[in-house]
Amino acid sequence: MSDSRVVLVDECPVDLVEAVERRGFTTETCAGPDAVFDALDDGVGGVVLCGDVDTEFVSRVRDRVGVVPVFFLVTRGTAAAGGSAHGSGAIVVSLPKTRKAAAAVAARIERTIEFSRWASSGRDSNSLYRTVVEQSHDAIFIAQDGDFRFWNRRLTELTGRSDDELAETALLDVIHPDDREKVRRISETRRRGGDAPVSYEVRLVDAAGDVRECAANVKDIEYHGSYGVLVSMRDVTEQRATEAQFRGLVELARDLVTLVGTDGRIKYQSPSAADVLGFDPGELVGRRVSDVIHPDDWERVEAVFDHALQTGADGTDPVRYRHRNAEGSWTWLESVGSNQADTSVGGFVVTSRNVTEQRSYEQRLKRYETIVESIGQGAYVVDGEGVVQFINETALSRTTIPMSAFVGRHISALRDAGYLAADQYERAQAALDAILDGESDRERFEIELSLPARNYVVEFTVSPIVGDDGAVEGAVGISTDVTARKRYERRLNALHASTRRLTGATSREEVAEIVREAATEVLDYAISGVLLYDESLDALVPAAFTDEAWEVFGDVPPIPRGTGLTWEVFERGEHNLYRDVESNPKRFILDAGVREELIVPIHDHGVFFVASLDEGSLADQRIALAKVLAANTRAVLDRVEREQLLRRRERELASQNEQLESFASVVSHDLKNPLNAAMGYLELARERDDGDELDRVADAHERMAGIVEDVLALARNGQTVEQAERLSLGSVAEEAWTTAASDAPEATLTVDGDVAVDAHRGRLRQLLENLFSNAIRHGGDDVTVSVGPLGDRDGFYVEDDGPGIPPDDRPRIFEAGYTTSSEGTGFGLSVVMSVVNAHGWSVWFVESDAGGARFEITTESDR
């Protein structure tokens, strides 16, 4: 062993160092564990440390030089700690206090290093080395020609012999005399390659003469070029002593315990079969298990059975299947098998329990789980302390964090991970506290989650989990992603706000600017604009663009009819989402870089658009909002045009009133004054001569005066009525009759029902006086005139029982100066029309039931 070194860490006992060197090793002492790694190379056979087991150190050594034995010298009080180190490959040895103990430890170090080097050179080095190191709770040894060549500490404990004693002891010397022949026979058969068991039971006799019952497992190996066997022995003395007790427990157990032979027949059935399956245990013994297992389940059970027979493995994984019961139906069992085919048991020990109810519960639970995973909502379960017990996949899908990062942790982990701001966490915690404290049966709240991909708005509903005693044991939370809904609500609110602004707009330019702002706020696109139709240019003219739109499109000239995508949408009257604008030959502006464009018509007025330089961004609910915005815009532009037309008409009426006032002034002063002078001179002439000629001049003067008065009334009544009052038609009619019928005492006025009229009192009286005078003039002094409300419309009528108006004359009756009477001026009905127009009313002529004239005035103003 002169080519091997043993590295000793810290201050190992001097006796141990000397004993290791006597075994032919070179020793090297390091001041601490970290210094060991500077000394590690292929020549190091093992490492010895004084102190507690350090599994991480063992891993680091293995990573550096492979499988090298690492020994930890511990005091007797901590030696038991070695059990927890088996899995790491650490070898725990009691710290030697004497020279003899040091020699024994050195011998063990030598044997282990020798075995390690042999194992490392073999094909199964890792598995063999783990067999020795990690399973050191069993007695492990290698035997050649009936002698011990290698053994672990457990064999010295089991036999009660020291390492030196075992080195001088033959293998059969530790075997009970009654079992030596069996061991010898099995060993010889194995060496010849015959069919020998790999597992069997044997009794050992320790140094004190006590008998130990052991279960042995044997494997043929080649050890340093020669045939040998690797043997693992487990002390089952106490196990055998308690088997009788176990049998009693089996007889009383509620679970089924079944012994199944390797031939597939039941060799033993515990009494619990009566309770679980309804069979007397004896009824099942001797039957094949395939006869009592559901055919659909037998293939699965048989596969486990065959695999265990072929490999010698236990059926450690539970198997569920249906077992026939005494009633002929099926009972669900869950079984675990222990392979005892190579022991005195000679078969499989199968432990089963009735899981019929549990399976039904699990099926319901699975259905619930399927529902929870399918609802598209996040689901959370927390216990009474607020510790997360469950999260479904939908909730986790918003993150890339595994379930283990949340399950088993308090909900504050969301805050600590940065997903919830402090105020958001406080809101969630307050709601959860209200549920867990029993203060509320349901809490609903919204929080904002800040996740790496994007932010979410989530609506939570939290409900309590109540135990059988009525106490709150936890809570269930259901979360719904309402981000899209909140975004839509925000856009909808922006649409309402833009609509309110639109209602106050007074010009096309102001409307276009508001729509441009709305396209940005409501539709959330920076590139947007409005084009309005200009009739004089027969073109769509840019009215309002965002800065981004001007930057993308540049200075956009008026777009002539039939040109570009905007005209295509405007003329068709339907919106269009153009997905590939760059390749569309109808685009008006080339090389703008726009990939997608949504153009929405504002019917009869123009279009507005939003555009994107990226693909796939113009979609979702925003198209519907764009159509609503277009409809609102059209309504406002229609109103703006009507108001502009009305204002233009008002300006025209104001101009007309001014002209009529000027005309009335001319009539009043420039005509009446000379006429009055002429009438005065006529009176002077009468004093000198009172002939018939002067009478004809007087008649002419009177006629001229009547014409002047009618023209003056026509001019003044044609002016627009600015202020009206609610008047009683009957009352004003009575006043007008008093004046109009003063020279016709036989004429009669009939008021057939009163009606309220919004009018200028003086002008309404003038209208009625002219209609009454017209009726008396044409119907005679005994004419009857009727006034009353219209039955089917808002307004009133004036009719008489006179001769009426000939059909040929009716189209011209409202013309100024037209008359069929030699005494009339022809302005009476013209004055009526001017009063009607001034109020915004309408007048119709029809024949009365008595054959006379009937005038119907509708008071539904169009102003």
FENNORBEL-V247260 format. One record per helix or strand of 3 or more residues. SS is the DSSP state (@ for helix, = for strand). FROM is the first residue (numbers start at 1). TO is the last residue. If there is no record, write none. Layout:
ss:SS from:FROM to:TO
ss:SS from:FROM to:TO
This chain:
ss:= from:5 to:9
ss:@ from:14 to:22
ss:= from:26 to:30
ss:@ from:33 to:39
ss:= from:44 to:50
ss:@ from:55 to:65
ss:= from:69 to:74
ss:@ from:76 to:88
ss:= from:90 to:94
ss:@ from:99 to:121
ss:@ from:125 to:133
ss:= from:139 to:144
ss:= from:147 to:151
ss:@ from:153 to:159
ss:@ from:163 to:167
ss:@ from:171 to:174
ss:@ from:177 to:191
ss:= from:199 to:205
ss:= from:211 to:223
ss:= from:226 to:235
ss:@ from:237 to:252
ss:= from:256 to:261
ss:= from:265 to:269
ss:@ from:273 to:276
ss:@ from:281 to:284
ss:@ from:289 to:292
ss:@ from:295 to:311
ss:= from:315 to:324
ss:= from:330 to:340
ss:= from:347 to:354
ss:@ from:356 to:374
ss:= from:378 to:383
ss:= from:387 to:391
ss:@ from:393 to:396
ss:@ from:403 to:405
ss:@ from:412 to:416
ss:@ from:422 to:436
ss:= from:443 to:450
ss:= from:455 to:466
ss:= from:472 to:481
ss:@ from:483 to:503
ss:@ from:508 to:523
ss:= from:527 to:534
ss:= from:539 to:545
ss:@ from:547 to:553
ss:@ from:564 to:572
ss:= from:576 to:578
ss:@ from:581 to:583
ss:= from:596 to:602
ss:= from:606 to:612
ss:@ from:622 to:688
ss:@ from:692 to:717
ss:= from:725 to:728
ss:@ from:729 to:740
ss:= from:748 to:751
ss:= from:756 to:759
ss:@ from:761 to:779
ss:= from:784 to:789
ss:= from:795 to:800
ss:@ from:807 to:810
ss:@ from:828 to:839
ss:= from:842 to:847
ss:= from:853 to:858
